[in-house]
Amino acid sequence: MPYLHLISTSKCAWRLLLLLSLSFSLSPSFGQQVSAKNTTGDLTVTVSPVMLQRLVIAQVVSTERAEVLRLPGRVALDEQRVARIGPSIGGRITEIRVFVGQNVRKGDVLATINSTELGNAQAAYLIAKTKVNLHRLAVNRARLLLESGVISQVKLDERVSEQAESEIELRANVDRLRVMGMSESAIRRLSDSGAIDSTTPVTATLTGTVIERHVSIGEIAQPADNLFTVADLSRVWVTADAPEQDAHLIELSGKAEVQIPALPGQTITGTLVYVADTVNPVSRTVTVRMEIENPDKKIKPEMLATMIIHRASIEAVTIPAKAVIRQSDHDYVFVLIAQDRFQLRLVALGPEQEGLRQVFSGLAVGQQIVVDGAFHLNNERIRKELE
């Protein structure tokens, strides 16, 4: 009897293992997508006349639809109208004439620098000029002596060569003064007066507004330093990042609109001047930039903005967004298949724009769908399925 009990127990165990193996083979494997049909149960539903009256049914039609792309962005400086200004020579700041927010014109003096290096360069220029004058006198005298037979032609050639070398040195010193920031008029005054002035101005290279100042009186400034930033704010940029899947909708030189929350009620138009040729590998976006005029300077850099890009109208099949049932990560709509019978149909749709969604597949023009009350109809379908 114990032996028979053992055999019976073994048979039960084998049956249990067989059932488990069959259940695993029939169930979806881990990570496998479950079909839309299995996740929705019965895809048709018949409704009562009372509920039918509560539904709004409309025909699927093809309409003119304009592509509209809305991109979050910000206002930025027009980098072609920005100047970062520093000294052309090292020295100590002795005077500052401007402050942040002040409007300046090209050539205006922003600060003054006292530079011993500039004084040494001016002294070298005056010495080189004196040498040139002496060598010119020596050449003229040598020519007279050659005519009198006192010296040979070789001596005259030596004097001419020395004069040429001194003139080259003079030109080099003039170029050095120009590099140090001295203007032609300042060099002429130095040449005429012979008075050394070791102060040099830092001048604006652009007409605009001083938006940054990084210097105080008494500081030592070097040519690599950025002392002032001047920007022409009469025109600014708006930059945005478009998802890579929408980049094909953007055309260079096309028109776009900008809405700025800080300026409610205003829609500003501009031109797209840049569409990046590469995709940001981190954000998977394409940088887009547009120019907008800003004559009254109400648009401030770093303001948040929304860039709106319109595409030409196209013929497309669209349905109201409220007609869509979202279930199991899929989009469905109810299609009328009989007088009181509806089918829940899987559809492929585009993103919502102005309350509409474009239909890519699953529906055809002329079919009738539930455009209002789809949620309640789906609840009725699920209720009947559970009965």
C-alpha positions as a Markdown table, in Angstrom:
| # | Residue | x | y | z |
|---|---|---|---|---|
| 1 | Met | 0.0 | 0.0 | 0.0 |
| 2 | Pro | 2.8 | 2.5 | 0.7 |
| 3 | Tyr | 4.2 | 1.7 | -2.7 |
| 4 | Leu | 0.9 | 2.4 | -4.5 |
| 5 | His | 0.6 | 5.7 | -2.6 |
| 6 | Leu | 4.1 | 6.7 | -3.8 |
| 7 | Ile | 3.2 | 6.0 | -7.4 |
| 8 | Ser | 0.0 | 8.1 | -7.1 |
| 9 | Thr | 1.9 | 11.0 | -5.6 |
| 10 | Ser | 4.5 | 10.9 | -8.5 |
| 11 | Lys | 1.8 | 11.0 | -11.1 |
| 12 | Cys | 0.2 | 14.0 | -9.5 |
| 13 | Ala | 3.5 | 15.8 | -9.5 |
| 14 | Trp | 4.1 | 15.1 | -13.2 |
| 15 | Arg | 0.6 | 16.4 | -14.0 |
| 16 | Leu | 1.3 | 19.6 | -12.1 |
| 17 | Leu | 4.6 | 20.1 | -13.9 |
| 18 | Leu | 2.9 | 19.5 | -17.3 |
| 19 | Leu | 0.2 | 22.1 | -16.5 |
| 20 | Leu | 2.8 | 24.7 | -15.5 |
| 21 | Ser | 4.8 | 24.2 | -18.6 |
| 22 | Leu | 1.7 | 24.6 | -20.8 |
| 23 | Ser | 0.7 | 27.7 | -19.0 |
| 24 | Phe | 4.1 | 29.3 | -19.5 |
| 25 | Ser | 4.1 | 28.4 | -23.2 |
| 26 | Leu | 0.7 | 29.9 | -23.8 |
| 27 | Ser | 1.3 | 33.1 | -21.8 |
| 28 | Pro | 3.2 | 36.1 | -23.4 |
| 29 | Ser | 6.9 | 36.0 | -22.7 |
| 30 | Phe | 8.5 | 38.7 | -20.5 |
| 31 | Gly | 8.7 | 42.1 | -22.4 |
| 32 | Gln | 6.5 | 40.8 | -25.3 |
| 33 | Gln | 3.8 | 43.3 | -26.4 |
| 34 | Val | 0.3 | 42.1 | -25.9 |
| 35 | Ser | -1.9 | 42.6 | -28.9 |
| 36 | Ala | -4.4 | 45.4 | -28.9 |
| 37 | Lys | -7.3 | 42.9 | -29.4 |
| 38 | Asn | -6.3 | 40.9 | -26.3 |
| 39 | Thr | -6.1 | 44.1 | -24.2 |
| 40 | Thr | -9.5 | 45.4 | -25.2 |
| 41 | Gly | -11.7 | 42.3 | -25.1 |
| 42 | Asp | -14.8 | 42.5 | -27.3 |
| 43 | Leu | -14.3 | 45.3 | -29.8 |
| 44 | Thr | -18.0 | 45.9 | -30.5 |
| 45 | Val | -20.9 | 47.1 | -28.5 |
| 46 | Thr | -24.6 | 47.5 | -29.0 |
| 47 | Val | -26.3 | 50.4 | -27.2 |
| 48 | Ser | -29.8 | 51.2 | -26.2 |
| 49 | Pro | -31.8 | 53.9 | -27.9 |
| 50 | Val | -31.5 | 56.1 | -24.8 |
| 51 | Met | -27.7 | 56.0 | -24.8 |
| 52 | Leu | -27.6 | 56.4 | -28.6 |
| 53 | Gln | -29.3 | 59.8 | -28.2 |
| 54 | Arg | -26.5 | 60.9 | -25.9 |
| 55 | Leu | -23.8 | 60.2 | -28.5 |
| 56 | Val | -22.7 | 62.7 | -31.1 |
| 57 | Ile | -21.8 | 61.0 | -34.3 |
| 58 | Ala | -20.0 | 62.7 | -37.2 |
| 59 | Gln | -18.5 | 61.7 | -40.5 |
| 60 | Val | -14.8 | 61.5 | -41.1 |
| 61 | Val | -13.8 | 64.2 | -43.6 |
| 62 | Ser | -10.7 | 65.5 | -45.3 |
| 63 | Thr | -9.9 | 69.1 | -44.6 |
| 64 | Glu | -7.2 | 71.7 | -45.3 |
| 65 | Arg | -4.8 | 71.5 | -42.4 |
| 66 | Ala | -1.8 | 73.8 | -41.6 |
| 67 | Glu | 1.2 | 72.3 | -39.8 |
| 68 | Val | 2.0 | 74.4 | -36.7 |
| 69 | Leu | 5.1 | 73.8 | -34.7 |
| 70 | Arg | 5.4 | 75.4 | -31.2 |
| 71 | Leu | 8.9 | 75.5 | -29.7 |
| 72 | Pro | 9.9 | 76.7 | -26.3 |
| 73 | Gly | 12.8 | 79.2 | -26.6 |
| 74 | Arg | 14.4 | 82.3 | -25.3 |
| 75 | Val | 15.5 | 85.8 | -26.5 |
| 76 | Ala | 19.3 | 86.1 | -27.1 |
| 77 | Leu | 21.6 | 88.8 | -28.3 |
| 78 | Asp | 22.3 | 89.1 | -32.0 |
| 79 | Glu | 26.0 | 88.0 | -31.9 |
| 80 | Gln | 26.6 | 90.0 | -35.1 |
| 81 | Arg | 25.7 | 93.1 | -33.1 |
| 82 | Val | 27.8 | 92.5 | -30.0 |
| 83 | Ala | 31.3 | 93.9 | -29.2 |
| 84 | Arg | 33.4 | 92.7 | -26.3 |
| 85 | Ile | 35.9 | 95.5 | -25.8 |
| 86 | Gly | 39.3 | 95.4 | -24.1 |
| 87 | Pro | 42.5 | 97.5 | -24.1 |
| 88 | Ser | 44.9 | 97.3 | -27.0 |
| 89 | Ile | 47.8 | 97.5 | -24.5 |
| 90 | Gly | 48.4 | 96.7 | -20.8 |
| 91 | Gly | 48.2 | 99.4 | -18.2 |
| 92 | Arg | 46.4 | 100.9 | -15.2 |
| 93 | Ile | 42.8 | 102.2 | -15.5 |
| 94 | Thr | 42.8 | 105.9 | -14.6 |
| 95 | Glu | 39.3 | 106.9 | -15.8 |
| 96 | Ile | 35.9 | 105.3 | -16.6 |
| 97 | Arg | 33.4 | 107.3 | -18.4 |
| 98 | Val | 30.4 | 104.9 | -18.9 |
| 99 | Phe | 28.1 | 102.7 | -16.8 |
| 100 | Val | 25.9 | 99.7 | -17.6 |
| 101 | Gly | 22.8 | 100.8 | -19.5 |
| 102 | Gln | 24.4 | 103.8 | -21.1 |
| 103 | Asn | 24.0 | 104.3 | -24.8 |
| 104 | Val | 27.3 | 104.9 | -26.7 |
| 105 | Arg | 28.3 | 105.6 | -30.3 |
| 106 | Lys | 31.2 | 104.0 | -32.2 |
| 107 | Gly | 34.4 | 105.8 | -31.2 |
| 108 | Asp | 33.2 | 107.1 | -27.8 |
| 109 | Val | 35.8 | 106.9 | -25.0 |
| 110 | Leu | 34.8 | 104.3 | -22.5 |
| 111 | Ala | 37.9 | 104.4 | -20.3 |
| 112 | Thr | 41.5 | 105.7 | -20.1 |
| 113 | Ile | 44.6 | 103.6 | -19.5 |
| 114 | Asn | 48.0 | 104.8 | -18.4 |
| 115 | Ser | 50.7 | 102.5 | -19.9 |
| 116 | Thr | 54.5 | 102.7 | -19.5 |
| 117 | Glu | 54.7 | 100.4 | -22.5 |
| 118 | Leu | 53.0 | 103.0 | -24.6 |
| 119 | Gly | 55.4 | 105.7 | -23.4 |
| 120 | Asn | 58.4 | 103.5 | -24.3 |
| 121 | Ala | 57.0 | 102.9 | -27.7 |
| 122 | Gln | 56.4 | 106.6 | -28.3 |
| 123 | Ala | 60.0 | 107.3 | -27.2 |
| 124 | Ala | 61.3 | 104.7 | -29.6 |
| 125 | Tyr | 59.3 | 106.3 | -32.4 |
| 126 | Leu | 60.7 | 109.7 | -31.7 |
| 127 | Ile | 64.3 | 108.3 | -31.7 |
| 128 | Ala | 63.6 | 106.4 | -34.9 |
| 129 | Lys | 62.3 | 109.6 | -36.5 |
| 130 | Thr | 65.4 | 111.5 | -35.4 |
| 131 | Lys | 67.7 | 108.9 | -36.9 |
| 132 | Val | 65.8 | 109.1 | -40.2 |
| 133 | Asn | 66.4 | 112.9 | -40.3 |
| 134 | Leu | 70.1 | 112.5 | -39.5 |
| 135 | His | 70.5 | 109.9 | -42.2 |
| 136 | Arg | 68.8 | 112.1 | -44.8 |
| 137 | Leu | 71.2 | 114.9 | -44.0 |
| 138 | Ala | 74.1 | 112.5 | -44.3 |
| 139 | Val | 73.0 | 111.3 | -47.7 |
| 140 | Asn | 72.6 | 114.8 | -49.0 |
| 141 | Arg | 76.1 | 115.7 | -47.7 |
| 142 | Ala | 77.6 | 112.6 | -49.3 |
| 143 | Arg | 76.1 | 113.5 | -52.7 |
| 144 | Leu | 77.8 | 116.9 | -52.5 |
| 145 | Leu | 81.1 | 115.3 | -51.5 |
| 146 | Leu | 80.8 | 112.8 | -54.3 |
| 147 | Glu | 80.3 | 115.6 | -56.8 |
| 148 | Ser | 83.4 | 117.3 | -55.4 |
| 149 | Gly | 85.4 | 114.1 | -55.8 |
| 150 | Val | 86.0 | 113.9 | -52.0 |
| 151 | Ile | 84.4 | 110.5 | -51.5 |
| 152 | Ser | 83.7 | 107.5 | -53.7 |
| 153 | Gln | 80.4 | 106.1 | -54.9 |
| 154 | Val | 80.7 | 103.3 | -52.3 |
| 155 | Lys | 80.6 | 105.7 | -49.4 |
| 156 | Leu | 77.4 | 107.3 | -50.9 |
| 157 | Asp | 75.8 | 103.9 | -51.2 |
| 158 | Glu | 76.6 | 103.1 | -47.6 |
| 159 | Arg | 74.8 | 106.4 | -46.5 |
| 160 | Val | 71.8 | 105.5 | -48.7 |
| 161 | Ser | 71.6 | 102.0 | -47.2 |
| 162 | Glu | 71.8 | 103.4 | -43.6 |
| 163 | Gln | 68.9 | 105.8 | -44.5 |
| 164 | Ala | 66.8 | 103.0 | -45.8 |
| 165 | Glu | 67.3 | 100.9 | -42.6 |
| 166 | Ser | 66.3 | 103.9 | -40.4 |
| 167 | Glu | 63.2 | 104.4 | -42.5 |
| 168 | Ile | 62.2 | 100.8 | -42.1 |
| 169 | Glu | 62.7 | 101.1 | -38.3 |
| 170 | Leu | 60.6 | 104.2 | -38.3 |
| 171 | Arg | 57.7 | 102.5 | -40.1 |
| 172 | Ala | 57.9 | 99.5 | -37.7 |
| 173 | Asn | 57.6 | 101.9 | -34.8 |
| 174 | Val | 54.6 | 103.6 | -36.4 |
| 175 | Asp | 52.9 | 100.2 | -36.9 |
| 176 | Arg | 53.6 | 99.4 | -33.3 |
| 177 | Leu | 51.9 | 102.6 | -32.1 |
| 178 | Arg | 48.9 | 101.7 | -34.3 |
| 179 | Val | 48.7 | 98.3 | -32.7 |
| 180 | Met | 48.7 | 99.9 | -29.3 |
| 181 | Gly | 45.7 | 101.9 | -30.2 |
| 182 | Met | 47.0 | 105.3 | -31.3 |
| 183 | Ser | 45.1 | 106.9 | -34.1 |
| 184 | Glu | 46.7 | 108.6 | -37.1 |
| 185 | Ser | 45.9 | 112.0 | -35.8 |
| 186 | Ala | 47.5 | 111.1 | -32.4 |
| 187 | Ile | 50.7 | 109.9 | -34.1 |
| 188 | Arg | 50.9 | 113.1 | -36.1 |
| 189 | Arg | 50.5 | 115.2 | -32.9 |
| 190 | Leu | 53.3 | 113.1 | -31.4 |
| 191 | Ser | 55.5 | 113.7 | -34.4 |
| 192 | Asp | 54.9 | 117.4 | -34.5 |
| 193 | Ser | 55.1 | 118.1 | -30.8 |
| 194 | Gly | 57.5 | 115.4 | -29.6 |
| 195 | Ala | 55.6 | 115.2 | -26.3 |
| 196 | Ile | 55.2 | 111.7 | -24.9 |
| 197 | Asp | 51.7 | 110.9 | -23.7 |
| 198 | Ser | 51.4 | 107.5 | -22.0 |
| 199 | Thr | 47.6 | 107.5 | -21.7 |
| 200 | Thr | 45.5 | 105.8 | -24.2 |
| 201 | Pro | 41.7 | 105.6 | -24.5 |
| 202 | Val | 39.5 | 102.4 | -24.7 |
| 203 | Thr | 36.9 | 103.3 | -27.3 |
| 204 | Ala | 33.6 | 101.8 | -28.4 |
| 205 | Thr | 33.8 | 99.7 | -31.6 |
| 206 | Leu | 30.0 | 99.6 | -32.0 |
| 207 | Thr | 27.1 | 101.8 | -31.5 |
| 208 | Gly | 24.8 | 100.4 | -28.9 |
| 209 | Thr | 24.2 | 99.9 | -25.2 |
| 210 | Val | 26.7 | 99.0 | -22.5 |
| 211 | Ile | 25.4 | 95.8 | -21.1 |
| 212 | Glu | 28.4 | 94.7 | -19.1 |
| 213 | Arg | 31.3 | 96.4 | -17.3 |
| 214 | His | 34.1 | 94.3 | -15.7 |
| 215 | Val | 36.6 | 97.0 | -14.6 |
| 216 | Ser | 37.1 | 99.6 | -11.9 |
| 217 | Ile | 39.5 | 102.6 | -11.5 |
| 218 | Gly | 43.0 | 101.5 | -10.5 |
| 219 | Glu | 42.9 | 98.0 | -11.9 |
| 220 | Ile | 45.6 | 96.6 | -14.2 |
| 221 | Ala | 44.1 | 95.7 | -17.5 |
| 222 | Gln | 45.7 | 93.5 | -20.2 |
| 223 | Pro | 44.8 | 93.1 | -23.9 |
| 224 | Ala | 43.1 | 89.8 | -23.3 |
| 225 | Asp | 40.7 | 91.3 | -20.7 |
| 226 | Asn | 37.1 | 92.0 | -21.6 |
| 227 | Leu | 36.4 | 95.4 | -20.0 |
| 228 | Phe | 33.0 | 96.3 | -21.6 |
| 229 | Thr | 30.3 | 94.6 | -23.6 |
| 230 | Val | 28.4 | 96.8 | -26.0 |
| 231 | Ala | 25.3 | 95.4 | -27.8 |
| 232 | Asp | 23.0 | 96.8 | -30.4 |
| 233 | Leu | 19.6 | 95.8 | -29.1 |
| 234 | Ser | 17.5 | 97.1 | -32.0 |
| 235 | Arg | 17.5 | 93.6 | -33.3 |
| 236 | Val | 17.7 | 90.4 | -31.3 |
| 237 | Trp | 17.6 | 86.7 | -31.8 |
| 238 | Val | 15.1 | 84.1 | -30.6 |
| 239 | Thr | 16.6 | 80.6 | -30.3 |
| 240 | Ala | 14.7 | 77.3 | -29.8 |
| 241 | Asp | 15.4 | 73.6 | -29.9 |
| 242 | Ala | 13.2 | 71.6 | -32.2 |
| 243 | Pro | 12.7 | 67.8 | -31.8 |
| 244 | Glu | 14.6 | 66.0 | -34.5 |
| 245 | Gln | 11.4 | 64.4 | -35.9 |
| 246 | Asp | 10.0 | 67.9 | -36.5 |
| 247 | Ala | 13.2 | 69.3 | -38.1 |
| 248 | His | 11.8 | 68.6 | -41.6 |
| 249 | Leu | 9.0 | 71.1 | -41.0 |
| 250 | Ile | 11.5 | 74.0 | -40.6 |
| 251 | Glu | 12.8 | 75.9 | -43.7 |
| 252 | Leu | 15.6 | 78.4 | -43.6 |
| 253 | Ser | 14.5 | 82.0 | -44.5 |
| 254 | Gly | 10.9 | 81.1 | -43.7 |
| 255 | Lys | 8.6 | 83.3 | -41.6 |
| 256 | Ala | 7.9 | 82.5 | -37.9 |
| 257 | Glu | 6.1 | 84.1 | -35.0 |
| 258 | Val | 7.1 | 84.7 | -31.4 |
| 259 | Gln | 5.0 | 84.9 | -28.3 |
| 260 | Ile | 6.7 | 86.3 | -25.2 |
| 261 | Pro | 4.9 | 85.8 | -21.8 |
| 262 | Ala | 6.4 | 89.0 | -20.5 |
| 263 | Leu | 4.7 | 90.9 | -23.3 |
| 264 | Pro | 1.1 | 89.5 | -23.3 |
| 265 | Gly | -1.1 | 90.0 | -26.2 |
| 266 | Gln | 1.7 | 90.6 | -28.7 |
| 267 | Thr | 2.7 | 88.3 | -31.5 |
| 268 | Ile | 5.9 | 89.3 | -33.2 |
| 269 | Thr | 7.0 | 88.1 | -36.6 |
| 270 | Gly | 10.5 | 87.5 | -37.9 |
| 271 | Thr | 12.6 | 85.4 | -40.2 |
| 272 | Leu | 14.3 | 82.1 | -39.6 |
| 273 | Val | 18.0 | 82.8 | -40.2 |
| 274 | Tyr | 19.6 | 79.5 | -38.9 |
| 275 | Val | 18.7 | 75.9 | -38.8 |
| 276 | Ala | 21.5 | 73.7 | -37.3 |
| 277 | Asp | 23.0 | 71.1 | -39.7 |
| 278 | Thr | 23.5 | 68.6 | -36.9 |
| 279 | Val | 21.4 | 67.1 | -34.1 |
| 280 | Asn | 22.4 | 67.5 | -30.5 |
| 281 | Pro | 23.3 | 64.0 | -29.4 |
| 282 | Val | 22.2 | 64.5 | -25.8 |
| 283 | Ser | 18.8 | 66.3 | -26.2 |
| 284 | Arg | 18.1 | 64.9 | -29.8 |
| 285 | Thr | 17.1 | 68.4 | -30.9 |
| 286 | Val | 18.0 | 70.8 | -33.7 |
| 287 | Thr | 18.8 | 74.4 | -32.8 |
| 288 | Val | 16.6 | 77.0 | -34.7 |
| 289 | Arg | 17.2 | 80.8 | -34.7 |
| 290 | Met | 15.2 | 83.7 | -35.9 |
| 291 | Glu | 15.7 | 87.5 | -36.1 |
| 292 | Ile | 13.2 | 90.0 | -34.8 |
| 293 | Glu | 13.3 | 93.8 | -34.8 |
| 294 | Asn | 13.3 | 95.5 | -31.5 |
| 295 | Pro | 13.3 | 99.3 | -32.1 |
| 296 | Asp | 11.8 | 100.2 | -28.7 |
| 297 | Lys | 13.9 | 97.7 | -26.8 |
| 298 | Lys | 11.0 | 96.1 | -25.0 |
| 299 | Ile | 12.2 | 92.7 | -25.9 |
| 300 | Lys | 15.0 | 91.8 | -23.4 |
| 301 | Pro | 17.7 | 89.2 | -23.8 |
| 302 | Glu | 17.0 | 86.0 | -21.8 |
| 303 | Met | 13.2 | 86.5 | -21.9 |
| 304 | Leu | 11.3 | 83.2 | -22.3 |
| 305 | Ala | 9.5 | 82.9 | -25.6 |
| 306 | Thr | 7.5 | 80.5 | -27.7 |
| 307 | Met | 8.5 | 80.2 | -31.4 |
| 308 | Ile | 5.6 | 79.4 | -33.7 |
| 309 | Ile | 6.4 | 78.0 | -37.2 |
| 310 | His | 3.6 | 77.7 | -39.7 |
| 311 | Arg | 3.8 | 75.4 | -42.7 |
| 312 | Ala | 1.7 | 75.6 | -45.9 |
| 313 | Ser | -1.8 | 74.0 | -45.6 |
| 314 | Ile | -2.1 | 70.4 | -46.7 |
| 315 | Glu | -5.1 | 68.1 | -47.4 |
| 316 | Ala | -5.4 | 65.7 | -44.4 |
| 317 | Val | -7.9 | 63.5 | -42.7 |
| 318 | Thr | -8.5 | 64.8 | -39.1 |
| 319 | Ile | -10.8 | 63.9 | -36.2 |
| 320 | Pro | -11.6 | 65.7 | -33.0 |
| 321 | Ala | -9.2 | 64.8 | -30.2 |
| 322 | Lys | -12.1 | 64.1 | -27.8 |
| 323 | Ala | -13.2 | 61.2 | -30.1 |
| 324 | Val | -10.0 | 59.3 | -29.2 |
| 325 | Ile | -10.0 | 56.6 | -26.5 |
| 326 | Arg | -6.5 | 55.9 | -25.1 |
| 327 | Gln | -6.1 | 52.4 | -23.9 |
| 328 | Ser | -3.1 | 50.1 | -23.4 |
| 329 | Asp | -0.8 | 52.7 | -25.0 |
| 330 | His | -2.9 | 52.7 | -28.2 |
| 331 | Asp | -5.4 | 55.1 | -29.7 |
| 332 | Tyr | -8.9 | 53.9 | -30.6 |
| 333 | Val | -12.2 | 55.4 | -31.9 |
| 334 | Phe | -15.7 | 54.1 | -32.1 |
| 335 | Val | -16.9 | 53.5 | -35.6 |
| 336 | Leu | -20.6 | 53.1 | -36.4 |
| 337 | Ile | -21.1 | 49.7 | -38.1 |
| 338 | Ala | -24.9 | 49.4 | -37.7 |
| 339 | Gln | -27.8 | 51.6 | -36.6 |
| 340 | Asp | -27.1 | 50.9 | -32.9 |
| 341 | Arg | -23.8 | 49.0 | -33.0 |
| 342 | Phe | -20.2 | 50.4 | -32.8 |
| 343 | Gln | -16.8 | 48.9 | -33.2 |
| 344 | Leu | -13.7 | 50.0 | -31.2 |
| 345 | Arg | -11.1 | 50.5 | -33.9 |
| 346 | Leu | -7.3 | 50.9 | -33.6 |
| 347 | Val | -6.0 | 54.0 | -35.3 |
| 348 | Ala | -2.7 | 55.7 | -35.9 |
| 349 | Leu | -2.8 | 59.5 | -35.2 |
| 350 | Gly | -0.6 | 62.5 | -35.1 |
| 351 | Pro | -0.2 | 64.9 | -32.2 |
| 352 | Glu | -3.1 | 67.1 | -31.1 |
| 353 | Gln | -3.2 | 70.6 | -32.7 |
| 354 | Glu | -6.0 | 73.0 | -32.0 |
| 355 | Gly | -8.3 | 70.2 | -30.8 |
| 356 | Leu | -7.7 | 68.0 | -33.9 |
| 357 | Arg | -5.6 | 65.0 | -34.6 |
| 358 | Gln | -4.4 | 63.8 | -38.1 |
| 359 | Val | -5.3 | 60.3 | -39.1 |
| 360 | Phe | -2.6 | 58.2 | -40.7 |
| 361 | Ser | -4.3 | 54.8 | -40.7 |
| 362 | Gly | -7.3 | 53.0 | -39.4 |
| 363 | Leu | -10.1 | 55.3 | -40.8 |
| 364 | Ala | -11.3 | 56.4 | -44.2 |
| 365 | Val | -13.2 | 59.4 | -45.4 |
| 366 | Gly | -16.9 | 58.9 | -45.1 |
| 367 | Gln | -16.9 | 56.6 | -42.1 |
| 368 | Gln | -19.0 | 57.7 | -39.1 |
| 369 | Ile | -17.4 | 57.9 | -35.7 |
| 370 | Val | -18.4 | 58.9 | -32.2 |
| 371 | Val | -17.0 | 62.4 | -31.6 |
| 372 | Asp | -18.6 | 63.1 | -28.2 |
| 373 | Gly | -19.5 | 60.5 | -25.6 |
| 374 | Ala | -16.8 | 58.0 | -26.6 |
| 375 | Phe | -15.7 | 57.7 | -23.0 |
| 376 | His | -19.2 | 56.7 | -21.7 |
| 377 | Leu | -19.6 | 54.3 | -24.7 |
| 378 | Asn | -16.3 | 52.6 | -23.8 |
| 379 | Asn | -17.5 | 52.2 | -20.2 |
| 380 | Glu | -20.6 | 50.6 | -21.5 |
| 381 | Arg | -18.6 | 48.2 | -23.6 |
| 382 | Ile | -16.4 | 47.1 | -20.7 |
| 383 | Arg | -19.5 | 46.7 | -18.5 |
| 384 | Lys | -21.1 | 44.4 | -20.9 |
| 385 | Glu | -17.9 | 42.4 | -21.4 |
| 386 | Leu | -17.8 | 41.8 | -17.6 |
| 387 | Glu | -21.4 | 40.6 | -17.4 |
